[in-house]
Amino acid sequence: MEPDPRVTQFLTQSHQQAEQIDQDLVALEADPRNSVVLSRIVDTLHVLKEASGSSGFNATEAATRAAEKLLTSLRDGTRQLSPQVT
C-alpha cells in the first residue's frame, strides 16, 4: 500500500519549514531583537499549524499553535526572550 500523497507532501513541506525555523531560532538567539527573523518564524509556524490541522495531525497543530502564540508575544513585545523562553 502506497502512502497518501497528501501526507507525503505535508511531511516534505513540514520538514523544510522545520529546517527554516531551526535556522531562524539560531539567528534569533544571536540577535533576540531581530523583528524580521521573529516575524519569519511566526509566519512559518502559522503555515505549519494550518497545514497540520488540515492534514489531521492534531498533536502537531497543538504544538505549533503554542509555539506561534509564544513567538507572537515575543514579536509584539509583550514577552522578552530569555534562556527560559528559549
QUIWOHU-V880246 format. One record per backbone hydrogen bond with DSSP energy under -0.5 kcal/mol. CO is the residue of the C=O (numbers start at 0). NH is the residue of the N-H. E is the energy in kcal/mol with one decimal. If there is no record, write none. Layout:
co->{CO;CO}
nh->{NH;NH}
e->{E;E}
//
This chain:
co->{3;3;4;5;6;7;8;9;10;11;12;13;14;15;16;17;18;19;20;21;22;23;24;25;26;30;32;33;34;35;36;37;38;39;40;41;42;43;44;45;46;47;48;49;50;51;51;52;55;56;57;58;59;60;61;62;63;64;65;66;67;68;69;70;71;72;72;72;73;81}
nh->{6;7;8;9;10;11;12;13;14;15;16;17;18;19;20;21;22;23;24;25;26;27;28;29;30;33;34;37;38;39;40;41;42;43;44;45;46;47;48;49;50;51;52;53;54;55;56;55;57;60;61;62;63;64;65;66;67;68;69;70;71;72;73;74;75;76;77;78;76;85}
e->{-0.5;-2.2;-2.5;-2.5;-2.8;-2.3;-2.7;-3.1;-1.9;-1.8;-2.5;-2.6;-2.1;-2.0;-2.6;-2.5;-2.3;-2.6;-2.7;-1.7;-2.1;-2.7;-2.2;-1.5;-1.6;-2.1;-1.2;-2.2;-2.4;-2.1;-2.4;-2.5;-2.7;-2.4;-2.8;-2.3;-2.1;-2.4;-2.8;-2.5;-2.5;-2.4;-2.4;-2.4;-1.3;-0.6;-2.5;-0.9;-1.5;-2.3;-2.4;-2.3;-2.6;-2.2;-2.1;-2.3;-2.7;-2.3;-2.3;-2.9;-2.3;-1.8;-1.6;-2.6;-2.8;-0.5;-1.6;-1.4;-0.8;-2.8}
//
